[in-house]
Structure formats: C-alpha cells, structure tokens
Amino acid sequence: MTIPIMDNEHNRSEQATCSAMMVPLEPFVHQVGGHCSVLNFDEFTVCKPLVHRERHFYETQPDEMKEFTPEYRGVVEVAYREDEDGFISLVASPLKRNKAGEADKDFRTWPSNLRDRRRWRTSRVRRSGSLEIESPPDAVFKEVTDGQDDRRAAAQNPWSLRCHKEQLRKMRKNVTSNGMNTQKFILLENLTSQYRYPCILDLKMGTRQHGDDATAEKQQSQQEKCAATTSASLGVRVCGMQVHQKDSGQFICRNKYYGRSLTQEGFRKSLLQFLHDGESVRTDLIQPTIDRLQQLCALLSRQCTFRFYSSSLLIMYEGQEEEEEEGEERFASLLEELQASRRDSDKWEAEALQLRAQLQRTERRIRDAKTLKEVREIETTGAIVWESPRLNETENGIDAWQLEGRPDANGPWQQQRQQLADEVSSLTVRVREQAARLADMEMLSEEWEVEKAALEDLVVKLRGDLKRKRSGEVLLEEIAGERDLLERRVICKYMKF
C-alpha cells in the first residue's frame, strides 16, 4: 500500500518541477511562410509542431549538409492554456520521463534565464483571436496584397499571426476535460538571430509538391497547384517574403497567395523587390547569393541519401548596410565618450575639492610654524638673562656682604640671589620645553616640504586634467551636433511613415 503513495508523491514533485520550468511561447515575428506556426522558444531558438519525417532528417543528415540547415536542438512538450480573463497561451516544458525513469535523451537545451523569460512578454492573444501588444515592437510590418499596401501596421509579420491563430484553434479543439492539450514540438536554431533587420525570401522548390504516401486526392490537388503557378514552369515559386525598407523603416511583407499569383515575369520582379531596400537595389548581394546556391546545388548532386520534394529554400540578408551600422556604432561610441567625459568631470571636481582641503590644512600648519620664531626668541632671552648686569651685580654684592662678616642667610643680597636663581630655573624649564617643541616642529617641517612637493605635482596634474576637460567639452559639442543630425534624420524618416 505504500508504493502508490510514494508514486503519487514522486509524481507531484515531478509536476512541480515541470511547472517551474515552463517557458511561455510567442509567435515568431519573422515567419514569412509555411502552414504550421513557428514560435519563439528563446532568443536563439524557435519551435514548430513535430513532423517525424522532418525530425528524422535532422537526426540523420550528412555532416556536410548541416551548414545549409538550422541546428536541431531537440523536442519539447507544448501545452495549451486559457486563463480566466480569456487569454490563451502555449507553454513549453521538458518531455515527461519514460518508464525507465530517464528523461528524453533528445532534449538538449533549456533557457538559462528562465525567471526573466517568464516575466517578459510582448503580446497576448484572446480567445476571439485579437492580439494585444504589451511592449513596443522592435519593427513595423505591412502586408502588400494585389499591389495595395495594408495601412494597418503590425508588430509582427501578418502571416506569423495567422499561423499562430490557426495553431491555437487546432489545439483548442482537442482540449481535454481539465482544460489542457499537449503536443510535441521540435526545437531548431533561430537563423534570424544574427540579423537586426532580417530580409527573408521563402521559396518552394521543385515541380513536385506531394510525397509518396500522399492520397490520390492530395496528389491531384498538389499537381493542380503546381500547374497553375511558376512551380511547373520554373521549378520554384514564392511562398513568402519580407523586405526592410530604409526610407520608411518598415518591413514590406508578401504571403504565399501572392506567390501563387505570379507569372514568370512577376517572379523575376519579386526577386528584384526582395533586393530593393526602398532606396536602391542591393547589387552587392547578387553574386554571393549565386555562389552560395551553386555550393548547395553541388552538395545535393553528390548526396544519394535523401529525396527532396516540397522543400523550402530560405534566403536571408541583413537589411541594414554596413555604413549605417558603422554610423550607429559611431553614435554609440560618441555617447560612451560623452558619459566617460562626464565621469571624468565629476572626478576632476572631486579632486579639486580634495586639493583645496589639503591646501587649507597646509596653511594651518604654516601658521603653526610661526612658533619657531617664538622659540628662538625664548632662547635669546635665556642667554641675555644669564649674562645680565643684574646677575653680576648680585653676585658681587653677595661676595662683599660675606667679606664684611655679615653672613646673614636672610640678607637682601641673598634673597635677591635666590629670586634670580628661581627665575633662571623657571626660564630653563621653558627653554627645554620650547626646544623639544622646536625639534618636533622641525620634523613636521620636513614632512610639510614633502607634502608641499606632492601638492605641487597634484596641481600640475589637475591643470592637465582641466585642459583635457576643455578638450572634452569641445568633443561634447561635436557629439551634440552629431546627435542632433541623427535625430533630424530619424524625425524625417518617421514623418514619411
């Protein structure tokens, strides 16, 4: 009877662990084609519904083919959830353990910043299918259909949202009584993570779009679709596209229905549009793209392991040219220099205050050093007392008093002598005290000389720092000018938008 209890405790512990490791998934904003939803798992990884044939390909493909395919990163379990406010979401978690108690060996990665990841969210989808944006989008997407711009700018590629809504609809249909539905998803490398403004062209390759296991109805449907598009005449058709436009700062998007409507001439024009950034044609990309396609063609011609049909070819490039990137890097560098200059300015002011305090202390010590003169005056006074005529006169008087035979201990000369002796004794004590103080002051004087030299060096350094500060102020003016110029360029760009 204890075994089931232990199993229940183990299951509850495992469920709590899985719940803590759940990762919220969001639509992959740069999905331009396909019929399955692609979701963001983390910054460098995406996931999509598991297709066993696709998984088998990634697990067994030749090594030389891996440079042309995204890295395979395992499988996760994705659950459908709906909260009390009517928002629906998909969350990923590691696969459950098998009967032997071992985790799925196919699982390879999990976000290290999971806590921050759960707090971060850019959008939410309602049961009705409407999308709510919770943070400002990094880019603006506009879909073009039949030559007309859709004026409703979106925070992600419209095709991505369409696929995501369809995925949620399918999973909601199979929700169990406890409000849950799970499905396995495959993890793949996010190829767009290396780009800031990824321009993407999704091409469906080949004149045949159906597999060997397709039904007769499916085969006929695919053959008719190929015959009506450039797949039959060119062996390729457009399935999706997004291009960043420099003049507007937006992505222009095309979907698969646009690709199906193209003629051979329209296909050529779509390639031209893919290379046009809104201001000019990126001719610098043509030859590198041809070279890369020739390498892929040679590789596929050599291999005899796989047959490819209805496969997609993705072509991507960075929508921001190097000159613009260098300009932004220069602007970032100037801002960094500005911040460093401000930090140096604060440092110089602190050093100036410190130097002022040290100078004040030195002035006080110099005032104290005036006692040296007093000590020397005391020494001089002592020497005068010892040689004073009054002392000589007293001594002579005592000698004469004794010769007259009047050795009165309390005589006037004896009393005067005792008074002078006491005075000399007191003066001697004062001289010794002042001599000791003089020795201390001489030692302090040597220390002051050293400190004075150090302060003079510090003054020289501070003058050099102040000179650099003036140079920094000139640099700040240059930075401000460049920043104003960039701001005007940004304002002009978005006024066009």
Long-range contacts (C-beta under 8 A, 24 or more apart in sequence): 14-96, 14-97, 18-93, 18-94, 18-96, 19-93, 21-93, 21-94, 21-110, 21-114, 22-79, 22-91, 22-92, 22-93, 22-118, 23-91, 23-92, 23-93, 23-110, 23-111, 23-114, 23-117, 23-118, 24-89, 24-90, 24-91, 24-117, 24-118, 24-121, 25-78, 25-89, 25-90, 25-91, 25-92, 26-121, 26-122, 26-123, 27-123, 27-156, 27-160, 27-161, 27-163, 27-164, 28-160, 28-190, 29-137, 29-139, 29-141, 29-155, 29-156, 29-157, 29-160, 30-156, 30-157, 30-160, 30-192, 30-198, 30-200, 30-242, 31-157, 31-159, 31-160, 31-163, 31-240, 32-157, 32-159, 32-160, 32-200, 32-201, 32-202, 32-239, 32-240, 32-241, 32-242, 32-253, 32-254, 32-255, 33-159, 33-202, 33-204, 33-239, 33-240, 33-255, 33-256, 33-312, 34-163, 34-202, 34-239, 34-240, 34-312, 35-163, 35-166, 36-163, 36-167, 37-160, 37-163, 37-164, 37-166, 37-167, 38-160, 38-163, 39-78, 39-90, 39-164, 39-185, 40-190, 41-76, 41-92, 41-111, 41-187, 42-111, 42-117, 43-190, 43-193, 44-189, 44-190, 44-193, 45-73, 45-109, 45-187, 45-188, 45-189, 45-190, 46-187, 46-188, 46-189, 46-190, 47-76, 47-78, 47-92, 47-185, 47-186, 47-187, 47-188, 48-185, 48-186, 48-188, 49-167, 49-183, 49-184, 49-185, 49-186, 50-75, 50-183, 50-184, 50-185, 50-186, 51-186, 54-186, 55-186, 57-306, 58-186, 58-188, 60-305, 61-305, 61-306, 62-303, 62-305, 64-299, 65-299, 65-303, 68-296, 68-299, 70-188, 70-189, 70-190, 70-191, 71-188, 71-189, 72-186, 72-187, 72-188, 72-189, 73-108, 73-109, 73-187, 73-188, 73-189, 74-104, 74-106, 74-107, 74-108, 74-109, 74-186, 74-187, 75-104, 75-106, 75-107, 75-184, 75-185, 75-186, 75-187, 76-107, 76-184, 76-185, 76-187, 77-182, 77-183, 77-184, 77-185, 78-182, 78-183, 78-184, 78-185, 79-180, 79-181, 79-182, 80-168, 80-171, 80-172, 80-175, 80-180, 80-181, 80-182, 80-183, 81-179, 81-180, 82-127, 82-172, 82-179, 86-126, 86-127, 86-128, 87-124, 87-125, 87-126, 87-127, 88-125, 88-126, 88-127, 88-168, 88-172, 89-124, 89-125, 90-167, 90-168, 90-171, 92-185, 95-184, 108-187, 109-187, 122-155, 123-155, 123-156, 125-164, 125-165, 125-168, 129-165, 129-168, 131-161, 139-197, 139-244, 139-250, 139-251, 140-249, 140-250, 140-251, 140-497, 141-242, 141-250, 141-251, 141-253, 142-250, 142-251, 142-252, 142-253, 143-253, 143-254, 143-255, 144-252, 144-253, 144-254, 144-258, 145-255, 145-257, 145-258, 153-250, 157-242, 157-251, 157-253, 158-253, 158-255, 159-240, 159-253, 159-255, 159-256, 191-314, 191-316, 192-316, 195-316, 195-317, 195-318, 195-319, 196-318, 196-319, 196-320, 197-244, 197-251, 197-318, 197-319, 197-320, 198-242, 198-244, 198-316, 198-317, 198-318, 198-319, 199-242, 199-243, 199-244, 199-274, 199-316, 199-317, 199-318, 199-319, 200-240, 200-241, 200-242, 200-314, 200-315, 200-316, 201-238, 201-240, 201-241, 201-271, 201-274, 201-314, 201-315, 201-316, 202-238, 202-239, 202-240, 202-241, 202-312, 202-313, 202-314, 203-236, 203-237, 203-238, 203-239, 203-312, 203-313, 203-314, 203-315, 204-231, 204-236, 204-237, 204-238, 204-239, 204-259, 204-310, 204-311, 204-312, 205-235, 205-236, 205-308, 205-311, 205-312, 205-313, 206-231, 206-235, 206-236, 206-308, 206-309, 206-310, 206-311, 207-231, 207-232, 207-235, 208-309, 208-310, 209-309, 209-310, 210-309, 210-310, 211-309, 211-310, 222-310, 225-260, 228-260, 229-259, 229-260, 229-262, 230-262, 230-263, 230-264, 230-267, 233-264, 234-264, 234-267, 236-267, 236-313, 237-262, 237-267, 238-262, 238-267, 238-270, 239-312, 241-270, 241-273, 241-274, 243-273, 243-274, 243-276, 243-277, 243-319, 244-277, 244-278, 244-319, 244-320, 245-277, 245-278, 246-277, 246-278, 246-279, 246-319, 246-320, 246-324, 247-278, 247-279, 247-493, 247-496, 248-278, 248-493, 248-496, 248-497, 249-493, 249-494, 249-497, 250-497, 274-315, 277-319, 277-321, 282-317, 282-321, 285-317, 289-315, 289-317, 327-486, 330-482, 331-482, 331-483, 331-486, 334-478, 334-479, 334-482, 334-483, 335-479, 335-483, 337-475, 337-479, 338-475, 338-476, 338-479, 341-469, 341-472, 341-473, 341-475, 341-476, 344-465, 344-468, 344-469, 344-472, 345-469, 345-472, 348-462, 348-465, 348-466, 348-469, 351-458, 351-462, 351-465, 352-462, 355-455, 355-458, 355-459, 355-462, 358-451, 358-455, 358-458, 359-455, 362-448, 362-451, 362-452, 362-455, 365-444, 365-448, 366-448, 368-441, 369-441, 369-444, 369-445, 369-448, 371-437, 371-441, 372-438, 372-441, 372-442, 374-434, 375-434, 375-435, 375-437, 375-438, 375-441, 378-430, 378-431, 378-434, 379-431, 379-434, 379-435, 381-427, 382-427, 382-428, 382-431, 385-423, 385-424, 385-427, 386-424, 390-420, 391-420, 394-420
